[in-house]
Amino acid sequence: MSNQAERKKITIQTLYEKKAHGEKMPRTALYDYPMAVLAEEAGIEIINVGDSIATVMLGENSTIKATLDLMIAHAKAVRKGAPNCFIMGDMPYMTYQLSADEAVKNASRYMIEADMDCVKMEGGMEIVPIIKACINASIPVIGHTGLTPQSAIMLGGYKTQGRSAEAALHLIEVVKAFEAAGCIAVVVEAVPNEVAKIIYENSTIPILGSGCGPYSDSPMINWYDLLGFYSRNPKFAKKYADIRSTILNAATCFVNEVKTGAYPSSEHGYSMLPGEEEKLIKMI
């Protein structure tokens, strides 16, 4: 395990060097300072400050509920906790789709205020001009295709994408277009292994996979799925701990001790200075 003081900052150049050497980069999505500290100490190299904060942390039914102000506030906290990680900030719903000018304005605010290494945008061919505009403004962009949660309603829900030959070909073409537009990397989410393999083997930029099997440079599991905060995980997300049971056991123990009077005991309190209790009693 490495600590923050020993780690070198992960940069865009680092991503390309690791890809060239076939070195996989562990990636997660999280949203706050204490979790970011632990992730960096554990050796996580890429953190996605995702708009999934809306569903994972706020209990909303869609990622479109995440606002730019919310994302920036949490991204700043993550950066403080993981100063050496490569951190990508999700551009929230309708902060980049309206126009290239709007996208550049919002993306630049993200980069400046939250000290991100890049921004991430979901979509297909329709966002290629937006990507180009941001790249021309010296804003690094990661494209995101396949399952794009902001468009889940249009896609018919959270479903695997590219299962037919026609749909798979379209995804392959989108990734090529993202690369040609100047994306520094592409997130490919929830596509069949066969399609992910073709994309991975034909891309010169890093492919960041979520639910793509082994065919990516940087596999991801959401931090809260990885640690087992929930009883169910997405199919692709391996559970490495059962923190849910640990939390429930600890909290249940606390509840029981409060009800029985076992907590707090005298050891959990404070004492007056010697002789001051007697003085107080006389004063009363």
N, C-alpha and C positions, 0 to 999 in steps of 0.2 A: 504494500500500500504506500502511496506517495502522498505527501502533504503539499499544501499550496505553495510553500516557500521553495520546494524542490522542483516543482513542475514548470515547464516552459509553456508559454502561451501558445495555444492551438490557433493557427491562422489559416487563411485560405491556402497558402502555400503548403502548410502542413497536410491539409486534406489531399492535395494533389500528390505530394510525396508519398503519403501512406498508400494511396491508390496505386501508384506506380510500383510500389514494393509488395502489393497484395496484402497489405496489413489492414485488418478489419478494425473499425472504429466504433466502440460501444456508444450508443445514443439513447437518451431518454427524454421524456417530456415532464416538466415540473414547473412550479409556479411561485415558489417562495424562498426566502433566505435560508432557513435552517435546513431544508431539504437540499438546497443547492450546495451548501457547505459539505453535507454528507456525500452527495454525488461526486463532487470533485475529489474528496478524500479517497473515495472508493476507486477512482480511476476512470470515471465517465469522461469522455472526451468531447461529446457534442450534446448540448441541451437545447431542446425546442421549447421555447415559451409559447405554448400552444393556446389557440382560442378554445381548445377543449377545457380550459379553465371554467368555462360556462357550465359544462355538463359535469365535470369531475369535482369541482370545488364549490360551485354555486347551486347545484341541483337543477339546473335548467334542462329543458328537453332538446336544446339545439345549441350548436356552437355560435350561431348568428347573434346570440344575446351578448357576446363579448364586445365591449366597446374599446376604442383606441385608448382612451384615458385609463381604463382598467388594465389593458395589456401593458401599457408603458409603466404604470406604477409597479406591477408585478415583475416586469422585465428588469427594472432597476434593482429590485431586491435580489433577483436571481444573479445578476451580474456582480453584486457586492458579495454574494456567497460563493460564487465560482468565477473568480477573476481570470483564471487561466483556461477555462473551457471555451470552446467555440460555441457561441450562443446565437441561435436563429430565432427571430421574433415573427410570429404569425401576423400578417396583415388582416385585421378583422373584416368581416362582411361589410361591403359597400364603402370601404375606405380606399379602394383602388379600381373598382369596376367602372365608375362613372366617367372618368377621363384620365388621360395621361398626366395632365397637370395636377389633378387631385391626388393621383397616386404618388407622384414625385413629392408633393408637399407633405403628405402623411408619412411616407416612407422616410423622408429626411428627418422629420420630427422624431420618429422612432429611433433612428440611428443616433441622433444628437442627444436626446433626452435619456435614453436607456442604454447607450453605449453598446448597441448590438453589433455583431460581426456581419450580419446580413438580415434581410427580411425574406419572408416566405409568402408566396402567393399561390392560391389554388385556382385551377381551371384548365382550359384546353387552348385550342388555337385562338380563341377570342381574346386571350390576355397576352398574346405574343407582342403586340404593339406597346402594351403597358410595360412589359418586361424590358423591351428595348429602350423605352423612354427613361426608365430608372437606371439602366446600365449606362446610358449616355450621360446621366447626371451623377455618375460615379457611385451609385448605390448598388452594392452586391445583392443579387436576387437568387433565391432558390425557388424553382418551380415545383408545383405539387399536382400530380395527376393520378388517375386511377379512381379510387374512392375519394371524393372530395366532400368532406362533411358539410361545408357551407352550401353545397348543392344537393344535399341528400334528398330533399323533397323532389327535385327534378329527376333524380336518379331512381326514385321509387323506394328510398330507404337506404339503410347502411348495408349494401350488398356488394359482393365481389364483382369487380368490373373486368371486362375483357375476356369473357368465357366463350364467346363465339369468335370465329376467325375474323369476321368483319370488325367487331369491336376491338379485338386484339390489335389488328393492323392499325386502327385509328390511334390507339394508345401509343404504339411504337412510333407513329408519325408525329404525335404530340411531343414525345420526349425528344425526338430529333429536332423539332422546331424550337423547343426550349433551349436546347444546346446551341443551335445556330443563332438564337437571339441573344446569347451571352450569359445564360444562367451559369452560376458557378457549380451547381449541383441540381439534382432533381429528386424529389421525394416521390416514390411510387408506392401507392397504398392499396392493399387488398386486391391483388391481381394473381391469376394462376401462376404456378411455378414455371410452366412452359413459356409463358409470355415474359415473365420477369427474367428468365434466362436469356432470351433474345435481346431484351433491352440492355441487360447488364453487359453482355458480350459485345455489344455494338456501340457502347457509349465511351467517350474519352473523358467525360467528367464524372465525378463521384455520383453513384446511385445510392440513395438513402432509402432503405426498404422498410416497409411496415406491412407485414403479412405477405411477403414475397418469397418465403422460403429462404434458402441460403444465397440467393442471387442478389446481393447488394454489397456495397462497401461499408455500410453502416446500419446494421439491424437495430431496430428500436422496440422497446417496451415502455409504456407509460410507467412512471415511477410508482404510482399507486397500484397498478396492476402487478408490477414486479414484486412489490413488498406484500401483496395480498391484503390490501385494505378492503376489498370487496369479496363477496362470496362467489361471484362469477367473473370470469375474464374472457376477453375475445379469444377466439380459437388460436390465434398466432402468439398470444402473450403468455409465456411460461411464468408460473408463480414461483418465486424463489424464497418466499417467506410467508408466514401466516400472521402478519402483524395485527390483523383483525381480531384473532383469538387472544393475542397478547394484550391488546387494548381492552377488550371486553373483560378478560380475567382480572386485570388490574383495576378497572373501574368498578366491577362488581365487588371486589374486595374492599375498595374504598367505601362504597355504599353500605356494605354490611358493617364495617367498623364504625362508621358514623352512627348507624342505627343502634349498635350495641354499646356505644360510648368508648370503644377501644381507641378511637382516634377522635380528637387529638389527645395525647397523654401529656404528662408534665414535661417530658423531654422535647416536645414540639412547641414549647412556649419560652418565654423570657422571664428573667428575674430582676428585681430591683437591686440597687447597690446595697452592700451589707449595712444593716442598721437602719436603712431608709423606711422599711416597712413599719418598724416600731414607731418611728417619728410620725409617719403618716397616720397611724392609728390614734396617737395622742392628739394630733391636729384635728382629726375628725371629732 
